[in-house]
Amino acid sequence: MGKYIKKSNFDTTQIDDEWIILNTDNYTITKVNDMGGFCWSLLDESQSSTSLHQRIKENFNSSTTAEDVEIYLQQLMDCGLIEHAG
């Protein structure tokens, strides 16, 4: 199981339950919900999908599965927001 971490050069703003992530290199904007923003904030440090899933279970009353977290991480990878941690 791999670990993930944020890439650099991003500005993030939270407005109510939405997070807006601005990629200052590519000039793209990605919006995520409160749970996505929570995961995003944890990715300042290297995280596995299992560690993120555990933190979600601790902080949210959610039916999110480990597979949901994997899909979310893949979407962040596809957007160029995170990378595999070395």
N, C-alpha and C positions, 0 to 999 in steps of 0.2 A: 504494500500500500504506500503510495507516494505522499509526500508532503508538499504543501503549496504556500506561497508567500506573495504579497503584493509586489508589483513592479513599481518603479519610482515615477515621479513626475505626475502626480495626481492631486487635484484639489477636491475636497469632499464637503458638501453642505447638507445638513439635515433640516428638512422643513416638515414639521408635524411627523407623520409616520413614513415619509419618503426620504430617501437619500439620493442625492445627485452627485455622481462621480464624473469629474471633468478630466479627461486625459489631455494634459497640456502639450504633449508632443504631437498627438494626432488630431487634436481639436475635436474629440468626440465626447458625447455626453451619454451616460448610462444612468437610468433611474432604477432603483431597487426599493423594495418595501422595507419595513422596519426590521424584519428578521434577516433579510439580505444585508441590510446595513450593519446589523449586529455582527454577522459573519465577516463582513468587510473589515470592521474595526478589529476583529481578532486576527486578521491576516497580516497585521503589522509584524507578527512573529510567525514562524513556520508552524503550520497546522496540517493535520491529516483530516480526511473526511470524518473519521471516527471521533476525533477530538472535537471537531465542530458540531457534529451531531449530538455529542454528550452535552456540550455547553448549551445548545438549543433546548434540549430536554430540561436542563436545569433552570433556564430563564424564561421559557415560553410554554404555555399550555397549548401544545401543537401536536398534530398527528404526523409531523414530518418524519420521513424514514431516512435511513442511511443512504438509500438509493437516490432520494430527493436531493440530498446534500451533494452527492457525486454529480448529479445532473447540473446543479447550480454551479459547482466548481468548474465543470466543463464549459458552461456558458460564459463564465468569467474568463476562462482561458481563450475561448473563441473571440471574445471582445478585446483581448490583449491586455487585460487588467491584472492578471496574476500569472505566475510561472511556477515551475517545479522548483522547490527549494533544494539547494545543493548540499 
